[in-house]
Amino acid sequence: MTLTEEQALKLGKKVMSDIGFEYDQKDEITAKYDDGKILEQGINIWLVSFQYGKEDYGRNVGVHVSIYDNEKLAVSISYRNGFIALGYNAEKDKYFVKDKRP
């Protein structure tokens, strides 16, 4: 494990801020580590989970930022019926939306 839970949480928050994805800051933000046995075989990944959408859906739903642990790089966001592929500009130290479905 390269990142600590605290570092993964911090990176997840940075991603959400960089791309302007609003989430419920009052709800708990969690980070779970997967050593490649569940999500993607052989890839160590962090899932940082946020809650959003209470005003739209009547309840909060989850959004998950996937972070490759070895690279310390966020690669995607999955949310209710959608997916965002992330890009990273190292020069500006900023994440951006590379692709979004739907």
Secondary structure as UniProt FT lines:
FT   HELIX           5..19
FT   TURN            25..26
FT   STRAND          30..34
FT   TURN            41..42
FT   STRAND          45..52
FT   HELIX           54..57
FT   STRAND          61..68
FT   TURN            69..72
FT   STRAND          73..79
FT   TURN            80..81
FT   STRAND          82..89
FT   TURN            90..93
FT   STRAND          94..101
//
